[in-house]
């Protein structure tokens, strides 16, 4: 994206991060939202917008940012949800399904089944073709029982691991984690093409702002 801070790109007058936060803020069972950011100016605006929101410093990696946010939880919430600030349209029913699973003691990961053939390579040499019917594209939110997630974070800190996916570190503890069917509209803003798609979803009324 040419160095632009993706969560603060505007989509129809609201930032990507505003869109991403809205479906969580309208839930009565969400007690707090801790946002890890590298810049403070935009964070001050967010924190002033809703008393549930607090801003903490981001880390040098995704794991460090998530772990720092976890450290700053103030509520007694028994479930923790992690969501990418550059993923503006988390479906409300998917959030609900993930939280319901986590309440039962099982981790939950939003995602969609793979529709393309996946190749495993060594450099550019193909060395395998996994079965497509067993593969999913992982999204967020990823939602976990709080104690399970805290133990997974502590384990990574002790071992020095820097996982790029929250569910991966929970899986390593032996805890149960299940996929929750989501939608391709739960896209992550990564390239200019993603912005075009996001704006088209809004223009066609496929997604709406939930506040």
Legacy VTK file of the C-alpha trace (Angstrom):
# vtk DataFile Version 3.0
C-alpha trace
ASCII
DATASET POLYDATA
POINTS 211 float
0.000 0.000 0.000
2.952 2.323 -0.510
3.666 2.782 3.170
0.143 3.964 4.046
-1.087 2.835 7.487
-3.857 0.527 6.265
-6.275 0.761 9.235
-6.540 4.529 8.710
-7.399 4.480 5.012
-10.915 5.857 4.529
-13.785 3.845 3.108
-16.795 6.057 2.385
-15.871 8.609 5.041
-14.869 6.164 7.783
-11.522 4.538 8.379
-10.966 0.847 7.832
-10.415 0.547 11.584
-13.710 2.293 12.352
-15.490 -0.244 10.156
-13.647 -3.108 11.850
-14.483 -1.960 15.379
-18.165 -1.169 14.840
-19.639 -4.713 14.966
-17.795 -5.376 18.239
-18.772 -2.071 19.856
-22.493 -2.727 19.379
-22.333 -5.982 21.351
-23.412 -5.765 24.991
-21.098 -8.644 25.935
-17.951 -6.891 24.686
-16.512 -5.296 27.822
-13.425 -3.629 26.353
-11.465 -3.210 23.135
-7.714 -2.858 23.513
-6.112 -1.616 20.298
-2.378 -1.918 19.680
-1.200 1.029 17.568
2.131 2.509 16.608
0.772 6.076 16.345
-0.916 7.949 19.199
-2.744 10.798 17.456
-5.327 8.576 15.779
-5.488 6.499 18.941
-6.544 9.507 20.991
-9.510 10.023 18.650
-10.525 6.386 18.933
-10.242 6.334 22.716
-12.415 9.433 22.962
-15.076 7.889 20.713
-16.160 5.112 23.081
-15.363 4.343 26.746
-14.805 0.670 25.880
-11.755 1.559 23.774
-8.222 1.832 25.104
-5.008 2.255 23.134
-1.694 0.531 23.850
1.607 0.550 21.996
2.079 -1.903 19.168
5.117 -4.156 19.035
7.680 -4.999 16.369
5.646 -8.071 15.363
2.014 -9.131 15.295
2.621 -11.421 18.266
4.160 -8.658 20.361
1.238 -6.331 19.609
-1.339 -8.979 20.525
0.553 -9.952 23.678
0.834 -6.314 24.775
-2.895 -5.792 24.269
-3.588 -8.939 26.298
-1.385 -7.627 29.120
-3.508 -4.486 29.316
-6.918 -6.104 29.683
-8.675 -4.647 32.707
-11.983 -6.531 32.716
-12.702 -10.043 33.984
-13.833 -11.184 30.530
-13.527 -14.947 30.119
-13.165 -14.841 26.338
-10.604 -12.996 24.218
-11.159 -12.116 20.548
-8.309 -11.022 18.277
-9.168 -9.139 15.093
-7.060 -7.495 12.377
-7.512 -3.735 12.214
-7.137 -3.940 8.426
-10.090 -6.341 8.066
-13.089 -3.966 7.940
-16.092 -6.255 7.498
-16.196 -9.046 10.110
-19.690 -10.566 9.737
-21.821 -10.206 12.820
-23.019 -13.818 12.661
-19.430 -15.052 12.431
-18.433 -13.005 15.488
-21.392 -14.514 17.321
-20.511 -18.084 16.301
-16.865 -17.669 17.306
-17.768 -16.260 20.713
-20.310 -19.034 21.346
-17.661 -21.663 20.625
-15.077 -19.983 22.844
-17.532 -19.862 25.744
-17.691 -23.682 25.590
-13.904 -23.892 25.997
-12.974 -24.322 22.336
-10.969 -21.854 20.240
-12.658 -20.538 17.094
-11.163 -19.207 13.861
-13.171 -17.480 11.139
-12.227 -18.659 7.672
-13.298 -19.883 4.263
-12.564 -23.228 2.586
-9.830 -23.127 -0.027
-11.221 -22.903 -3.557
-7.863 -22.874 -5.354
-5.409 -25.735 -5.608
-2.560 -25.150 -3.130
1.002 -26.076 -4.046
3.793 -26.788 -1.561
7.168 -25.659 -2.892
10.870 -25.623 -2.155
11.740 -22.269 -3.682
9.946 -22.413 -7.025
10.034 -26.241 -7.246
6.713 -27.935 -6.506
7.137 -30.712 -3.959
3.522 -31.464 -3.085
-0.156 -30.757 -3.650
-2.193 -30.938 -0.415
-5.811 -32.033 -0.601
-7.866 -28.907 -1.151
-10.885 -30.222 0.786
-8.792 -30.186 3.977
-7.547 -26.588 3.596
-9.025 -23.290 4.771
-7.984 -19.660 4.431
-7.810 -18.336 8.005
-9.289 -14.924 8.787
-10.120 -13.068 11.976
-11.753 -12.809 14.434
-9.980 -15.621 16.237
-11.617 -16.163 19.617
-10.367 -18.185 22.590
-11.106 -18.923 26.235
-9.017 -16.364 28.062
-7.025 -18.817 30.170
-6.154 -20.907 27.105
-4.956 -17.843 25.222
-2.931 -16.511 28.152
-1.135 -19.842 28.484
-0.366 -19.895 24.750
1.081 -16.371 24.866
3.181 -17.221 27.933
4.518 -20.340 26.197
5.593 -18.322 23.152
7.296 -15.732 25.335
9.219 -18.419 27.188
10.339 -20.123 23.977
11.031 -16.949 22.000
8.595 -17.908 19.234
6.907 -15.164 17.174
3.852 -16.799 15.597
2.083 -14.956 12.784
-1.281 -16.549 13.575
-2.978 -16.560 16.966
-4.625 -19.947 16.523
-1.289 -21.543 15.635
0.160 -20.859 19.077
-3.009 -22.125 20.762
-2.919 -25.293 18.659
0.636 -25.948 19.889
-0.653 -26.188 23.470
-2.975 -29.031 22.491
-6.122 -26.958 23.015
-9.102 -27.541 20.727
-9.569 -25.013 17.912
-12.299 -25.167 15.266
-12.935 -23.358 11.994
-16.052 -21.193 11.704
-17.352 -20.652 8.151
-17.034 -16.995 7.186
-17.260 -15.028 3.943
-14.944 -13.736 1.237
-16.304 -10.283 2.093
-14.336 -10.498 5.350
-11.340 -9.388 3.317
-8.102 -7.915 4.605
-6.935 -4.620 3.103
-3.502 -5.533 1.766
-3.279 -4.123 -1.786
-5.049 -1.344 -3.741
-7.195 -4.047 -5.361
-8.629 -4.866 -1.935
-9.745 -1.250 -1.548
-11.585 -1.442 -4.851
-13.350 -4.608 -3.700
-14.219 -3.099 -0.296
-15.694 0.035 -1.876
-17.720 -2.125 -4.277
-19.166 -4.142 -1.359
-20.266 -0.895 0.300
-21.668 0.603 -2.909
-23.757 -2.523 -3.571
-25.112 -2.534 0.003
-23.491 -5.888 0.780
-21.972 -4.461 3.968
-23.256 -1.657 6.169
-21.818 0.324 9.046
-23.190 -1.140 12.273
-23.107 1.917 14.577
LINES 1 212
211 0 1 2 3 4 5 6 7 8 9 10 11 12 13 14 15 16 17 18 19 20 21 22 23 24 25 26 27 28 29 30 31 32 33 34 35 36 37 38 39 40 41 42 43 44 45 46 47 48 49 50 51 52 53 54 55 56 57 58 59 60 61 62 63 64 65 66 67 68 69 70 71 72 73 74 75 76 77 78 79 80 81 82 83 84 85 86 87 88 89 90 91 92 93 94 95 96 97 98 99 100 101 102 103 104 105 106 107 108 109 110 111 112 113 114 115 116 117 118 119 120 121 122 123 124 125 126 127 128 129 130 131 132 133 134 135 136 137 138 139 140 141 142 143 144 145 146 147 148 149 150 151 152 153 154 155 156 157 158 159 160 161 162 163 164 165 166 167 168 169 170 171 172 173 174 175 176 177 178 179 180 181 182 183 184 185 186 187 188 189 190 191 192 193 194 195 196 197 198 199 200 201 202 203 204 205 206 207 208 209 210
